[in-house]
Amino acid sequence: MGSGFQGRTFLLLVDMELLALAAGIRQTRKVQDEEELVEAWESRGRGPNFIHVVLRPGNAAVQNIPLAPAEIRERFVRGFQG
């Protein structure tokens, strides 16, 4: 079992790209893999842009992160501070 919210999700039923278009974002793109993502990122125009990355559901079989929640937060914040 993964971490975080484990309740039922309706995200599989919502086309996020169509939602972005409905919100007025004209430049949207749906990508299925890393190659398409790189191409979409490199060819994006002036914003706003929306790239819908379609992911396979599930969790990878990996070990837990060996850091306390406070350490994770501090590293995250430092990443934005440069």
Distance bins in CASP14 RR format, pairs under 12 A and 6 or more apart:
PFRMAT RR
TARGET T0000
AUTHOR 0000-0000-0000
RMODE 2
METHOD distances of the structure
MODEL  1
1 7 0 0 0 0 0 1 0 0 0 0 0
1 58 0 0 0 0 0 1 0 0 0 0 0
1 59 0 0 0 0 1 0 0 0 0 0 0
1 61 0 0 0 0 0 1 0 0 0 0 0
1 64 0 0 0 0 0 1 0 0 0 0 0
2 57 0 0 0 0 0 1 0 0 0 0 0
2 58 0 0 0 0 1 0 0 0 0 0 0
2 59 1 0 1 0 0 0 0 0 0 0 0
2 60 0 0 0 0 0 1 0 0 0 0 0
2 61 0 0 0 0 0 1 0 0 0 0 0
2 62 0 0 0 0 0 1 0 0 0 0 0
2 64 0 0 0 0 1 0 0 0 0 0 0
3 59 0 0 0 0 1 0 0 0 0 0 0
3 62 0 0 0 0 0 1 0 0 0 0 0
3 64 0 0 0 0 1 0 0 0 0 0 0
3 65 0 0 0 0 1 0 0 0 0 0 0
3 69 0 0 0 0 0 1 0 0 0 0 0
3 72 0 0 0 0 0 1 0 0 0 0 0
4 59 0 0 0 0 0 1 0 0 0 0 0
4 69 0 0 0 0 0 1 0 0 0 0 0
5 11 0 0 0 0 0 1 0 0 0 0 0
6 58 0 0 0 0 0 1 0 0 0 0 0
6 59 0 0 0 0 0 1 0 0 0 0 0
9 57 0 0 0 0 1 0 0 0 0 0 0
9 58 0 0 0 0 0 1 0 0 0 0 0
10 16 0 0 0 0 0 1 0 0 0 0 0
11 19 0 0 0 0 0 1 0 0 0 0 0
11 52 0 0 0 0 0 1 0 0 0 0 0
11 54 0 0 0 0 0 1 0 0 0 0 0
11 55 0 0 0 0 1 0 0 0 0 0 0
11 57 0 0 0 0 1 0 0 0 0 0 0
12 54 0 0 0 0 0 1 0 0 0 0 0
12 55 0 0 0 0 0 1 0 0 0 0 0
12 56 0 0 0 0 0 1 0 0 0 0 0
12 57 1 0 0 1 0 0 0 0 0 0 0
12 58 0 0 0 0 0 1 0 0 0 0 0
13 19 0 0 0 0 0 1 0 0 0 0 0
14 20 0 0 0 0 0 1 0 0 0 0 0
14 22 0 0 0 0 0 1 0 0 0 0 0
14 52 0 0 0 0 0 1 0 0 0 0 0
14 54 0 0 0 0 0 1 0 0 0 0 0
15 21 0 0 0 0 1 0 0 0 0 0 0
15 22 0 0 0 0 1 0 0 0 0 0 0
15 28 0 0 0 0 0 1 0 0 0 0 0
15 30 0 0 0 0 1 0 0 0 0 0 0
15 50 0 0 0 0 0 1 0 0 0 0 0
15 52 1 0 0 1 0 0 0 0 0 0 0
15 54 0 0 0 0 1 0 0 0 0 0 0
16 22 0 0 0 0 0 1 0 0 0 0 0
16 23 0 0 0 0 0 1 0 0 0 0 0
16 25 0 0 0 0 0 1 0 0 0 0 0
16 28 0 0 0 0 1 0 0 0 0 0 0
16 29 0 0 0 0 0 1 0 0 0 0 0
16 30 0 0 0 0 1 0 0 0 0 0 0
16 31 0 0 0 0 0 1 0 0 0 0 0
16 50 1 0 0 1 0 0 0 0 0 0 0
16 51 0 0 0 0 1 0 0 0 0 0 0
16 52 1 0 1 0 0 0 0 0 0 0 0
16 53 0 0 0 0 1 0 0 0 0 0 0
16 54 0 0 0 0 1 0 0 0 0 0 0
16 55 0 0 0 0 0 1 0 0 0 0 0
17 23 0 0 0 0 0 1 0 0 0 0 0
17 24 0 0 0 0 0 1 0 0 0 0 0
17 25 0 0 0 0 1 0 0 0 0 0 0
17 26 0 0 0 0 0 1 0 0 0 0 0
17 27 0 0 0 0 0 1 0 0 0 0 0
17 28 1 0 1 0 0 0 0 0 0 0 0
17 29 1 0 0 1 0 0 0 0 0 0 0
17 30 1 0 1 0 0 0 0 0 0 0 0
17 31 0 0 0 0 1 0 0 0 0 0 0
17 40 0 0 0 0 0 1 0 0 0 0 0
17 49 0 0 0 0 0 1 0 0 0 0 0
17 50 1 0 0 1 0 0 0 0 0 0 0
17 51 0 0 0 0 1 0 0 0 0 0 0
17 52 1 0 1 0 0 0 0 0 0 0 0
17 53 0 0 0 0 0 1 0 0 0 0 0
17 54 0 0 0 0 1 0 0 0 0 0 0
18 24 0 0 0 0 0 1 0 0 0 0 0
18 25 0 0 0 0 0 1 0 0 0 0 0
18 28 0 0 0 0 1 0 0 0 0 0 0
18 30 0 0 0 0 1 0 0 0 0 0 0
18 50 0 0 0 0 0 1 0 0 0 0 0
18 52 0 0 0 0 1 0 0 0 0 0 0
19 25 0 0 0 0 1 0 0 0 0 0 0
19 28 0 0 0 0 1 0 0 0 0 0 0
19 30 0 0 0 0 0 1 0 0 0 0 0
19 50 0 0 0 0 1 0 0 0 0 0 0
19 52 0 0 0 0 1 0 0 0 0 0 0
20 26 0 0 0 0 1 0 0 0 0 0 0
20 27 0 0 0 0 1 0 0 0 0 0 0
20 28 1 0 1 0 0 0 0 0 0 0 0
20 29 0 0 0 0 1 0 0 0 0 0 0
20 30 0 0 0 0 1 0 0 0 0 0 0
20 47 0 0 0 0 0 1 0 0 0 0 0
20 48 0 0 0 0 1 0 0 0 0 0 0
20 49 0 0 0 0 1 0 0 0 0 0 0
20 50 1 1 0 0 0 0 0 0 0 0 0
20 51 0 0 0 0 1 0 0 0 0 0 0
20 52 1 0 0 1 0 0 0 0 0 0 0
21 27 0 0 0 0 1 0 0 0 0 0 0
21 28 1 0 1 0 0 0 0 0 0 0 0
21 29 0 0 0 0 0 1 0 0 0 0 0
21 30 0 0 0 0 0 1 0 0 0 0 0
21 48 0 0 0 0 0 1 0 0 0 0 0
21 49 0 0 0 0 0 1 0 0 0 0 0
21 50 0 0 0 0 1 0 0 0 0 0 0
21 52 0 0 0 0 0 1 0 0 0 0 0
22 28 0 0 0 0 0 1 0 0 0 0 0
22 50 0 0 0 0 0 1 0 0 0 0 0
23 48 0 0 0 0 1 0 0 0 0 0 0
23 50 0 0 0 0 1 0 0 0 0 0 0
24 47 0 0 0 0 0 1 0 0 0 0 0
24 48 0 0 0 0 1 0 0 0 0 0 0
24 49 0 0 0 0 0 1 0 0 0 0 0
24 50 0 0 0 0 1 0 0 0 0 0 0
25 44 0 0 0 0 0 1 0 0 0 0 0
25 47 0 0 0 0 1 0 0 0 0 0 0
25 48 1 0 1 0 0 0 0 0 0 0 0
25 49 1 0 0 1 0 0 0 0 0 0 0
25 50 1 0 1 0 0 0 0 0 0 0 0
25 51 0 0 0 0 0 1 0 0 0 0 0
25 52 0 0 0 0 0 1 0 0 0 0 0
26 44 0 0 0 0 0 1 0 0 0 0 0
26 45 0 0 0 0 0 1 0 0 0 0 0
26 46 0 0 0 0 0 1 0 0 0 0 0
26 47 0 0 0 0 1 0 0 0 0 0 0
26 48 0 0 0 0 1 0 0 0 0 0 0
26 49 0 0 0 0 1 0 0 0 0 0 0
26 50 0 0 0 0 1 0 0 0 0 0 0
27 40 0 0 0 0 1 0 0 0 0 0 0
27 43 0 0 0 0 0 1 0 0 0 0 0
27 44 1 0 0 1 0 0 0 0 0 0 0
27 45 1 0 0 1 0 0 0 0 0 0 0
27 46 0 0 0 0 1 0 0 0 0 0 0
27 47 1 0 0 1 0 0 0 0 0 0 0
27 48 1 0 0 1 0 0 0 0 0 0 0
27 49 1 0 1 0 0 0 0 0 0 0 0
27 50 1 0 0 1 0 0 0 0 0 0 0
27 51 0 0 0 0 1 0 0 0 0 0 0
27 52 0 0 0 0 0 1 0 0 0 0 0
28 40 0 0 0 0 1 0 0 0 0 0 0
28 44 0 0 0 0 0 1 0 0 0 0 0
28 45 0 0 0 0 0 1 0 0 0 0 0
28 47 0 0 0 0 0 1 0 0 0 0 0
28 48 0 0 0 0 1 0 0 0 0 0 0
28 49 1 0 0 1 0 0 0 0 0 0 0
28 50 1 0 1 0 0 0 0 0 0 0 0
28 51 1 0 0 1 0 0 0 0 0 0 0
28 52 1 0 0 1 0 0 0 0 0 0 0
28 53 0 0 0 0 0 1 0 0 0 0 0
29 36 0 0 0 0 1 0 0 0 0 0 0
29 37 0 0 0 0 1 0 0 0 0 0 0
29 38 0 0 0 0 0 1 0 0 0 0 0
29 39 0 0 0 0 1 0 0 0 0 0 0
29 40 1 0 1 0 0 0 0 0 0 0 0
29 41 0 0 0 0 1 0 0 0 0 0 0
29 42 0 0 0 0 0 1 0 0 0 0 0
29 43 0 0 0 0 1 0 0 0 0 0 0
29 44 1 0 0 1 0 0 0 0 0 0 0
29 45 0 0 0 0 0 1 0 0 0 0 0
29 49 1 0 0 1 0 0 0 0 0 0 0
29 50 1 0 0 1 0 0 0 0 0 0 0
29 51 1 0 1 0 0 0 0 0 0 0 0
29 52 1 0 0 1 0 0 0 0 0 0 0
29 53 0 0 0 0 1 0 0 0 0 0 0
29 54 0 0 0 0 0 1 0 0 0 0 0
30 36 0 0 0 0 1 0 0 0 0 0 0
30 37 0 0 0 0 0 1 0 0 0 0 0
30 40 0 0 0 0 1 0 0 0 0 0 0
30 50 0 0 0 0 1 0 0 0 0 0 0
30 51 1 0 0 1 0 0 0 0 0 0 0
30 52 1 0 1 0 0 0 0 0 0 0 0
30 53 0 0 0 0 1 0 0 0 0 0 0
30 54 1 0 0 1 0 0 0 0 0 0 0
30 55 0 0 0 0 0 1 0 0 0 0 0
31 37 1 0 1 0 0 0 0 0 0 0 0
31 38 0 0 0 0 1 0 0 0 0 0 0
31 39 1 0 0 1 0 0 0 0 0 0 0
31 40 1 0 1 0 0 0 0 0 0 0 0
31 41 0 0 0 0 1 0 0 0 0 0 0
31 42 0 0 0 0 0 1 0 0 0 0 0
31 43 0 0 0 0 0 1 0 0 0 0 0
31 44 0 0 0 0 0 1 0 0 0 0 0
31 50 0 0 0 0 0 1 0 0 0 0 0
31 51 1 0 0 1 0 0 0 0 0 0 0
31 52 1 0 0 1 0 0 0 0 0 0 0
31 53 1 0 1 0 0 0 0 0 0 0 0
31 54 1 0 0 1 0 0 0 0 0 0 0
31 55 0 0 0 0 0 1 0 0 0 0 0
32 39 0 0 0 0 0 1 0 0 0 0 0
32 40 0 0 0 0 0 1 0 0 0 0 0
32 51 0 0 0 0 0 1 0 0 0 0 0
32 52 0 0 0 0 1 0 0 0 0 0 0
32 53 0 0 0 0 1 0 0 0 0 0 0
32 54 1 0 1 0 0 0 0 0 0 0 0
32 55 0 0 0 0 1 0 0 0 0 0 0
32 56 0 0 0 0 1 0 0 0 0 0 0
33 39 0 0 0 0 0 1 0 0 0 0 0
33 40 0 0 0 0 0 1 0 0 0 0 0
33 53 0 0 0 0 1 0 0 0 0 0 0
33 54 0 0 0 0 1 0 0 0 0 0 0
33 55 0 0 0 0 0 1 0 0 0 0 0
33 56 0 0 0 0 0 1 0 0 0 0 0
34 40 0 0 0 0 0 1 0 0 0 0 0
34 41 0 0 0 0 0 1 0 0 0 0 0
34 53 0 0 0 0 1 0 0 0 0 0 0
34 54 0 0 0 0 0 1 0 0 0 0 0
34 55 0 0 0 0 0 1 0 0 0 0 0
35 41 0 0 0 0 0 1 0 0 0 0 0
35 42 0 0 0 0 0 1 0 0 0 0 0
36 42 0 0 0 0 0 1 0 0 0 0 0
36 43 0 0 0 0 0 1 0 0 0 0 0
36 51 0 0 0 0 1 0 0 0 0 0 0
36 52 0 0 0 0 0 1 0 0 0 0 0
36 53 0 0 0 0 1 0 0 0 0 0 0
36 54 0 0 0 0 1 0 0 0 0 0 0
37 43 0 0 0 0 0 1 0 0 0 0 0
37 44 0 0 0 0 0 1 0 0 0 0 0
37 51 1 0 0 1 0 0 0 0 0 0 0
37 52 0 0 0 0 0 1 0 0 0 0 0
37 53 1 0 1 0 0 0 0 0 0 0 0
37 54 0 0 0 0 0 1 0 0 0 0 0
37 55 0 0 0 0 0 1 0 0 0 0 0
38 44 0 0 0 0 0 1 0 0 0 0 0
38 51 0 0 0 0 0 1 0 0 0 0 0
38 53 0 0 0 0 0 1 0 0 0 0 0
39 51 0 0 0 0 0 1 0 0 0 0 0
40 49 0 0 0 0 1 0 0 0 0 0 0
40 50 0 0 0 0 1 0 0 0 0 0 0
40 51 1 0 1 0 0 0 0 0 0 0 0
40 52 0 0 0 0 1 0 0 0 0 0 0
40 53 0 0 0 0 1 0 0 0 0 0 0
40 54 0 0 0 0 0 1 0 0 0 0 0
41 49 0 0 0 0 1 0 0 0 0 0 0
41 50 0 0 0 0 0 1 0 0 0 0 0
41 51 1 0 0 1 0 0 0 0 0 0 0
41 53 0 0 0 0 0 1 0 0 0 0 0
42 49 0 0 0 0 0 1 0 0 0 0 0
42 51 0 0 0 0 0 1 0 0 0 0 0
43 49 0 0 0 0 1 0 0 0 0 0 0
43 51 0 0 0 0 0 1 0 0 0 0 0
44 50 0 0 0 0 1 0 0 0 0 0 0
44 51 1 0 0 1 0 0 0 0 0 0 0
45 51 0 0 0 0 0 1 0 0 0 0 0
64 72 0 0 0 0 0 1 0 0 0 0 0
65 71 0 0 0 0 1 0 0 0 0 0 0
65 72 1 0 0 1 0 0 0 0 0 0 0
65 75 0 0 0 0 0 1 0 0 0 0 0
65 76 0 0 0 0 0 1 0 0 0 0 0
66 72 0 0 0 0 0 1 0 0 0 0 0
67 73 0 0 0 0 1 0 0 0 0 0 0
67 74 0 0 0 0 1 0 0 0 0 0 0
67 75 1 0 0 1 0 0 0 0 0 0 0
67 76 0 0 0 0 0 1 0 0 0 0 0
68 74 0 0 0 0 1 0 0 0 0 0 0
68 75 0 0 0 0 0 1 0 0 0 0 0
69 75 0 0 0 0 0 1 0 0 0 0 0
69 76 0 0 0 0 0 1 0 0 0 0 0
70 76 0 0 0 0 0 1 0 0 0 0 0
70 77 0 0 0 0 0 1 0 0 0 0 0
71 77 0 0 0 0 0 1 0 0 0 0 0
71 78 0 0 0 0 0 1 0 0 0 0 0
72 78 0 0 0 0 0 1 0 0 0 0 0
72 79 0 0 0 0 0 1 0 0 0 0 0
73 79 0 0 0 0 0 1 0 0 0 0 0
73 80 0 0 0 0 0 1 0 0 0 0 0
74 80 0 0 0 0 0 1 0 0 0 0 0
74 81 0 0 0 0 0 1 0 0 0 0 0
75 81 0 0 0 0 0 1 0 0 0 0 0
75 82 0 0 0 0 0 1 0 0 0 0 0
76 82 0 0 0 0 0 1 0 0 0 0 0
END
